[in-house]
Amino acid sequence: MKTVGIVIALEAEARALTPRKLRLGVVENLEGVRVHICGMGMAAAAAAAQALAEAGVEALAMYGVAGALDPELASGALLCPREVLDQNGERYATDAGWRRRLGAGLGNLVLRDEALLTVSAPLLTPQSKADARRDYKAAAVDMESAAVADVARALGLPFLALRAIADSAQDSIPVPLAGAIDSWGRAQALNMAAALLLHPTLIPRLPHLAATMNRASAALRRATQAAGIGLAFDH
């Protein structure tokens, strides 16, 4: 059986893959799959992909949540893009056979395949998302996939991205809240408390933001349970 390496940015995303608590920033062996929870951003994702390759994996996948750019893409939708692109216009095709196997393994779950854009800084407003949709024609956005795809291309490894949509194209993510989480996606208690004290109008928005993440995590969990932890690479 071939070994798949899975890059995950956030600790919360990893909980959709497995209930086991994984260490951050290192390669973990999980039921024959190697996983690296790297933190947000392209540099961290590229380093994780390289570490997985050095650990001997034969394919690379990016796994987690994304934000919608397409206004019709709802929270909880699953996306396995045909291609990933970055803000410089570089395009990376995902492995077509792997995508087909994943889709077949998901049964009744719907898997979208439109393009995924990777950006260097989060898109926090509906306007910034609309601008990215206009400029790049992508359906969703993340901050890591193109970096992993670039490593996979350089090493000649098959690449796949599986993303579940969290925030919709119409959702905004308040800057004070975004600044209160660390690179692993964990809320920093003092920073979060300060943000809410300074901006109490944000408090009623917390349940909606939590619900979008919960829907995305549930979709990822269902996909993993259906296709297997190796995301159907070897099926």
C-alpha positions, 0 to 999 in steps of 0.5 A: 500500500502506498503511503499518503502524506496529509498536510493540515493547517489547523488543529481543529481540522485535524480532529475531523480526520481523527479523534486522536490528538496529534502533535503540532509541527511534526510528522505523525504516523496515523494508520499508515498515513503520515500527517503534519499539522503545520499552522497557517500559511504557505511557508508552513505548508511548504515546509510540512509537505517537504517534511512528509516527502522526506519521511517517504510518502508517495503522494501529498494531500491538503486537508481542511476548510476553506472560504467560499468565493462562489456565492452559491457555495454553501457552508459544509460543501465539499470541494476537491478542485481540478486545479489550485492556483496562486495569486501569481497565476501559477496553476497546479492540476490535481491528480485526476485518477485520485479525484475520481477514486475519492468521488466514488468513495464518497457515495452520496456525498456531493464533491465539487471540483471547481478551482481553489485559490491560495492567498498569502493573507486571509480574505475577511470581507465579502468585497475582498472575496468578490474581488478574488472571484472576479480576478481568479475565477476560483470557487473557494480560497485557502492559504496553503494548497498551492504551496503543497501542490508546488512541492508535489510538482517539484518532486513528481508526487500525485497531489490532491486537495480536499476542502470543506467550505466554512465561511460563505462568500457573504460572510465577513470575519471581523479583524479583531477576532481573526487577530485573536487566534494563533497560527494553529487556529487556536483562540488565545484567551486573553486576546479574545477577551480583549477583542470582545471587550473592545468590540462587544457588538462582535459577541452576537456573531460568534455563534454563526462563525462557530456554526460555519466551522462546525458544518465544515468539520462535520462534512470533512468527518463524513468524507473521511469516514466514507473514503478512508483516512488515506482519502481513497488514494490506493482504492 
